[in-house]
Structures are given as C-alpha cells and as structure tokens.
Amino acid sequence: MMKFGSPAVRNFNYPTMSSDSLSWQNINAHGLKFAIVVARFNSAITAKLLEGAQEALQKAGASGHEVFHVPGAFELPLAAMKLARRGGFNGIVALGAIVRGDTPHFDYVAAETSRGLMRVSLDTGIPVAFGVLTTDTMEQAEARAGGSAGNKGFDAAMTAVEMARF
C-alpha cells in the first residue's frame, strides 16, 4: 500500500470550501473504500453532488465506494451511523441540500443534520464529510452543485479522503 505523501501519490490542486483556496496536496485514496449517503429530497441538486463526489474518489484513486440513498438530509446521520458501525468503510460522504423556506423548518433540519453527522464522526472515529448544502435559495444550491461555486460533493469526498488518511 502506498503511503500518504510518498512520491507515487497523486498531487493535484483543488480549491476547497475555504475562501483562501487551499490546495489539496498528495491526495491518495488507494486502498480506501468509502460510503456515500445521498438524500433524495432536492434530487436535482443531490444527484449533481453525487456526481462530484464520485469524480473526486475516482481521481484520488479510491479502491471503491458504495452509494446509499435516504429520504432527506435529516436521515443522513442515522444512515451514516449504521454504516460506520457496520464497518468496511474508511470514510463516509454525506450529501444533501437543505434550502430555506418560509418556516423555521430549515433551521431545525440544518442544525440537527450537522450535529448528527459530527456525532457519528466523534462517536465512531470514522470520518464523515459534510457535503450538505444549506442555502437560502435553489439558485445558491445549483451554484454549489456543479455551477459557478464548484461542486461541494467533490469537496466533501476530498475531505473524506484526507481525513481517512489523517
């Protein structure tokens, strides 16, 4: 198995979610397997996030990945916990799109989804990358799912690889 940081490791720059455009260096997923959990709600967005995540894992040379679908973002933490406890994955990529509406529902779903996914990481030691968009408008979500703001599914998968190697 290649070691992280070895000369044979892939080296490509990818702008991350941060505004300072840090580069992904020495990203190598060789020998690693990932679970991708995708919310079906707002599927026009989440399908694009999934495409980005799969592209990232392929570019990083992941040994494999499995895709699991759940009804919505609120269900992502339970699915991630079951997969982390099941074993066989070096990291989990959680993908969803929560778009603000006219009620406080957005606030509850966004907060509990993020809290739940963090809990999975901390309780199991398996990295769970947060690829859940929380936007005010569908246009903002579209921009972050392969539009002008990149593909946050790609970002989340690259985060999962980096944290699996940590």
LINZI-V611270 format. One record per residue. N is the residue number from 0. NEAR is the number of other C-alpha atoms within 8 Angstrom. Layout:
# LINZI-V611270
N:NEAR ; N:NEAR
This chain:
# LINZI-V611270
0:4 ; 1:7 ; 2:6 ; 3:9 ; 4:6 ; 5:8 ; 6:4 ; 7:5 ; 8:12 ; 9:9 ; 10:8 ; 11:9 ; 12:7 ; 13:8 ; 14:9 ; 15:10 ; 16:7 ; 17:7 ; 18:5 ; 19:4 ; 20:9 ; 21:8 ; 22:9 ; 23:12 ; 24:8 ; 25:11 ; 26:14 ; 27:11 ; 28:12 ; 29:10 ; 30:7 ; 31:11 ; 32:13 ; 33:13 ; 34:13 ; 35:14 ; 36:15 ; 37:15 ; 38:17 ; 39:11 ; 40:10 ; 41:10 ; 42:8 ; 43:6 ; 44:12 ; 45:16 ; 46:8 ; 47:12 ; 48:17 ; 49:12 ; 50:10 ; 51:14 ; 52:16 ; 53:10 ; 54:9 ; 55:12 ; 56:13 ; 57:8 ; 58:7 ; 59:13 ; 60:9 ; 61:15 ; 62:9 ; 63:7 ; 64:9 ; 65:7 ; 66:8 ; 67:8 ; 68:8 ; 69:12 ; 70:8 ; 71:10 ; 72:17 ; 73:9 ; 74:11 ; 75:16 ; 76:11 ; 77:8 ; 78:10 ; 79:14 ; 80:10 ; 81:8 ; 82:10 ; 83:13 ; 84:7 ; 85:6 ; 86:6 ; 87:6 ; 88:11 ; 89:10 ; 90:15 ; 91:16 ; 92:16 ; 93:15 ; 94:18 ; 95:17 ; 96:15 ; 97:13 ; 98:12 ; 99:10 ; 100:8 ; 101:4 ; 102:6 ; 103:7 ; 104:7 ; 105:11 ; 106:7 ; 107:8 ; 108:11 ; 109:12 ; 110:8 ; 111:9 ; 112:13 ; 113:9 ; 114:8 ; 115:10 ; 116:13 ; 117:9 ; 118:8 ; 119:15 ; 120:11 ; 121:8 ; 122:6 ; 123:9 ; 124:7 ; 125:12 ; 126:11 ; 127:14 ; 128:12 ; 129:10 ; 130:13 ; 131:10 ; 132:12 ; 133:10 ; 134:11 ; 135:8 ; 136:8 ; 137:8 ; 138:6 ; 139:9 ; 140:14 ; 141:10 ; 142:12 ; 143:13 ; 144:16 ; 145:13 ; 146:9 ; 147:6 ; 148:8 ; 149:9 ; 150:14 ; 151:14 ; 152:15 ; 153:14 ; 154:13 ; 155:14 ; 156:14 ; 157:14 ; 158:9 ; 159:14 ; 160:14 ; 161:9 ; 162:9 ; 163:11 ; 164:6 ; 165:4
